Amino acid sequence: IGGSVVALAALILAGVDGSEADTLQASLRIGGQSLFAYQVRMAHAAGARHIVALVDQMPSSMVSALDSLREDGIAVDIARDAADAADRIHPDEQLLLIADGIVADSLTVERVAKNALPILLCTDGTSGFQSVERIDAGCHWAGLALLDGHILRETASIVGEWALGPTLLRRAVQLGAARAFVEANVSAHAVLQFPQTQGEADMIARSLAAAPA
């Protein structure tokens, strides 16, 4: 893994699955902030100074999170569809793609963001990741990826009625993106989870707090 001088942007797929606004995973709380705000802060800490959230509905928790982030000097652009998102990401930027509802520790996010090649973070499907997009028979997407910005623009032009996230993954696989496999569980110091309830989110927050700095 090597560093890159290319500018880093982040695209968070926040609430684009048609769920009711009040039940979005991004509305769960992680360590005193919304899961969405946690994702934004992790992307910012990993070097993304341009952050876009793809959102088709805006619950009050997300509006509050955006206000809080803005007060801390972290701006987030809101895109309503794939074409809007593509217009906000320069094709020469590297793109940190973050799935809706994923919670990862800062080390995992930074390692993906600093990779020199387009890469998909994956699990082998044996770690309880039932809600993650399957890439093939032996690989599930673990919710983080680093892609070239031009892939987003190309995909947005053909996505039609398909969901952007899965279509981006398929396009990245077709273009030969590398895969990095990680263990995904809350007992490991490398936390990587999709909490479904506030109880699960609280357990993940405790694991994050206990992890080494």
C-alpha positions in Angstrom: 0.0 0.0 0.0 1.4 3.3 -1.0 0.4 7.0 -0.6 -1.1 9.1 -3.3 -1.0 12.8 -4.1 -4.3 12.7 -5.9 -7.1 14.6 -4.1 -9.4 12.5 -2.1 -13.2 12.8 -2.0 -15.7 10.7 -0.2 -19.2 9.6 -1.2 -21.5 8.3 1.5 -24.5 6.3 0.3 -26.7 7.6 3.1 -30.3 6.5 3.1 -30.8 5.5 -0.6 -32.6 2.2 -0.1 -36.2 3.5 0.2 -36.3 3.1 4.0 -38.6 5.2 6.1 -36.7 8.4 7.2 -37.1 7.6 10.9 -35.6 4.2 10.6 -32.5 5.0 8.5 -29.4 3.2 9.9 -27.6 6.6 9.6 -29.9 7.9 12.4 -28.5 5.4 14.9 -26.2 6.9 17.6 -22.5 6.0 17.8 -20.7 7.5 20.8 -22.9 10.5 21.2 -23.3 11.3 17.5 -25.3 10.0 14.6 -23.9 7.1 12.6 -23.9 9.5 9.6 -21.9 12.1 11.4 -19.4 9.4 12.5 -19.0 8.3 8.9 -18.3 11.9 7.8 -15.8 12.4 10.6 -14.0 9.2 9.7 -13.8 10.2 6.1 -12.5 13.7 7.0 -9.9 12.2 9.3 -8.7 9.9 6.6 -8.0 12.9 4.3 -11.2 13.5 2.4 -11.7 17.3 2.3 -14.6 17.0 -0.2 -17.5 14.9 1.1 -20.7 14.2 -0.7 -23.7 12.3 0.8 -26.2 10.7 -1.6 -29.5 11.1 0.2 -33.1 10.6 -1.1 -34.7 11.7 2.1 -33.5 13.9 5.0 -34.5 12.8 8.5 -34.2 15.4 11.3 -31.2 13.6 12.7 -29.3 14.1 9.5 -30.2 17.8 9.4 -28.9 18.2 13.0 -25.8 16.2 12.1 -25.0 18.5 9.1 -25.4 21.6 11.4 -23.0 20.1 14.0 -20.5 19.1 11.3 -20.6 22.6 9.8 -19.9 24.1 13.2 -16.8 22.0 13.3 -15.7 23.2 9.9 -16.7 20.1 8.0 -18.9 20.8 5.0 -21.0 18.0 3.4 -22.6 18.4 -0.1 -26.0 16.7 -0.4 -26.7 14.9 -3.7 -30.2 13.7 -4.5 -29.4 11.2 -7.3 -26.5 9.5 -9.1 -26.1 12.3 -11.7 -26.1 14.9 -9.0 -23.4 13.0 -7.1 -21.3 12.6 -10.2 -21.5 16.3 -10.9 -20.1 17.0 -7.4 -17.1 14.6 -7.7 -14.3 15.6 -10.0 -13.2 12.7 -12.3 -9.6 13.2 -11.3 -10.3 12.8 -7.6 -9.9 9.4 -5.8 -13.2 8.4 -4.3 -13.7 6.9 -0.9 -17.0 5.1 -1.2 -18.9 4.4 2.1 -21.9 2.2 2.4 -25.1 3.3 4.2 -24.9 2.2 7.8 -21.3 0.9 7.9 -19.2 1.5 11.1 -15.5 1.1 10.7 -12.6 2.0 13.0 -10.4 4.9 11.9 -7.4 2.6 11.1 -9.5 0.6 8.6 -10.9 3.7 6.9 -7.4 5.3 6.7 -5.8 2.1 5.2 -8.5 2.0 2.5 -8.2 5.8 1.8 -4.4 5.7 1.5 -4.3 2.8 -0.9 -2.6 3.6 -4.2 -4.9 1.4 -6.3 -8.6 1.1 -6.8 -9.7 -1.4 -4.2 -12.7 -3.0 -2.6 -12.7 -4.0 1.0 -14.3 -7.4 1.3 -15.2 -10.2 3.7 -15.5 -13.9 2.9 -19.1 -14.0 3.9 -18.5 -16.0 7.1 -18.5 -13.2 9.6 -22.2 -12.5 9.9 -22.4 -9.8 7.2 -25.8 -10.7 5.9 -26.6 -7.2 4.6 -23.6 -6.6 2.5 -23.6 -6.7 -1.2 -22.3 -10.0 -2.6 -19.6 -9.5 -5.3 -19.2 -13.2 -6.2 -19.5 -16.6 -4.6 -16.6 -16.0 -2.2 -16.6 -12.3 -1.6 -19.0 -9.8 0.1 -18.4 -6.1 -0.1 -17.5 -4.8 3.4 -18.8 -1.3 2.9 -15.7 0.6 2.0 -13.9 1.1 -1.4 -11.4 3.4 -3.0 -12.2 4.1 -6.7 -11.2 6.5 -9.4 -13.6 9.5 -9.6 -14.2 8.9 -13.3 -15.8 5.6 -12.5 -18.6 7.4 -10.7 -19.3 9.7 -13.7 -19.3 6.8 -16.1 -21.6 4.7 -13.9 -24.0 7.6 -13.3 -24.5 8.0 -17.1 -25.7 4.4 -17.4 -27.2 3.6 -14.0 -30.9 4.3 -15.1 -33.2 2.7 -12.5 -30.5 0.6 -10.9 -29.1 1.4 -7.5 -25.9 3.4 -7.7 -23.9 1.5 -5.0 -24.2 -2.1 -6.5 -23.7 -0.7 -10.0 -20.5 1.1 -8.9 -19.2 -2.2 -7.4 -20.0 -4.1 -10.6 -18.2 -1.5 -12.7 -15.2 -1.5 -10.4 -15.0 -5.3 -10.5 -15.2 -5.2 -14.3 -12.3 -2.7 -14.4 -10.1 -5.0 -12.2 -10.2 -3.3 -8.8 -8.1 -5.1 -6.3 -9.7 -6.7 -3.2 -8.6 -6.6 0.4 -10.1 -9.0 2.8 -10.7 -8.1 6.5 -12.2 -9.8 9.5 -15.5 -8.2 10.4 -16.6 -8.5 14.0 -16.9 -6.4 17.2 -14.5 -8.4 19.2 -11.5 -7.5 17.0 -9.8 -4.2 17.3 -10.6 -3.6 13.6 -14.3 -2.9 14.0 -16.4 -3.3 10.9 -20.1 -3.7 11.3 -23.6 -2.8 10.1 -25.6 -2.2 13.2 -29.3 -2.8 12.8 -30.5 -1.6 16.3 -29.4 1.0 18.8 -28.3 -1.8 21.1 -25.9 -3.1 18.5 -24.7 0.4 17.8 -24.0 0.9 21.6 -22.0 -2.4 21.7 -19.9 -1.2 18.7 -19.3 2.2 20.3 -17.9 0.4 23.4 -15.6 -1.7 21.2 -14.4 1.4 19.4 -13.7 3.1 22.8 -11.7 0.1 24.0 -9.6 -0.2 20.8 -6.0 1.0 20.9 -5.4 4.6 19.7 
